[in-house]
Amino acid sequence: MVTLDHILSFLLFAHLCMLVRDRVEGKVPAVIVFGDSTVDTGNNNRISTILKSNFPPYGRDFEGGRPTGRFSNGRLPSDFISEAFGIKGTVPAYLDPMYGISDFATGVCFASAGTGYDNATSDVLSVMPFWKQLEYYKQYQVRLRDYLGEQEAEEIIREALYFTSIGTNDFLENYFLIPIRRLEFTIDQYQDFLIDIVKNFIKEIYELGARKISLGGLPPMGCLPLERTNNLVGANECIEEYNNVALQFNSKLEGLVMQLNDELLNVTVVFSNPYPILQRIIRRPSLHGFEETSTACCGTGRFELGYLCNRFSPSTCTDAGKYVFWDSFHPTEKTYLILTHYIIKKVLYQFF
């Protein structure tokens, strides 16, 4: 059944496309994605990890109502960005055998749910480490050149948008959960450790030809339903310590973006910061058509994630459009659409 929320979501996306419609053609031929579960379109389906989402009710509002490995009820920000650029409506996962280089030539996702900048983060749930995503990208370049020829491949590599969304797991799944990194680093030192990894990554893809780069920031991670559930002492409110860490790290990322734009020639690096819009949605949900912010749609909405969010989960909501979060860690498609609209208006418009 078509609900008011579906209509509002459609109108929002139509507005997003109208903002950029007249300046899209030829500007960005592909969207190349690195990151974690916020942009993983199915790579974890193909690796040995317990962190998967290729089963119902995930994908309930995706085309055909099918689960794809996306950790949401529908599409992700990278999908919406690709569509806004006039390329295609979904970005395929590199490890998905259903797709080949002809599909990847106009956009490809190397992201892996549960990973982080820190290799130790990917070890927690045995997911693809960040460095491996870069290795797959190098392999992709070889395949692209073989498929299109040197000149056309180089143009795609140069003109593509490189979109990253990663970092939350380094803090919530690693630093604050497992004591090893806390024994090595203060929180400020750990942030600097991660910033060095980010800097080296950007410089490496730059050397490989990237010239249009979007570096994603952290959300108000203390407000994720799972963190609020764990905050028993704080009456299940947002954990402000985690939110403050996100703000601090985002500030360092923003500084890094300025530094890289000064140091590297003929490159545009932008900082796509989800924090302000997600915080605004959480604080004033009714302005965006939401009713529930503290619990998620799936199951009880307090702890369900991955295999705990399944077709047998009790009390799963019937209309995800009323919820900011789909499971205890990930936003709904509607939230992602609003976030994408915000990021395009704030920074990504430069590439249209």
Secondary structure, 3 states (H helix, E strand, C coil): CCCHHHHHHHHHHHHHHHHHHHHCCCCCCCEEEEECCCCCCCHHHHCCCCCCCCCCCCCCCCHHHCCCCCCCCCCCHHHHHHHHCCCCCCCCECCCCCCCHHHHCCEEECCCCCCCCCHHHHHHCCCCCHHHHHHHHHHHHHHHHHHHCHHHHHHHHHHCEEEEECCHHHHHHHHCCCHHHHHHCCHHHHHHHHHHHHHHHHHHHHHCCCCEEEEECCCCHHHCHHHHHHCCCCCCCCCHHHHHHHHHHHHHHHHHHHHHHHHCCCCEEEEECCHHHHHHHHHCHHHHCCCECCCCCCCCCCCCCHHHCCCCCCCCCCCHHHECECCCCCECHHHHHHHHHHHHHHCHHHHC
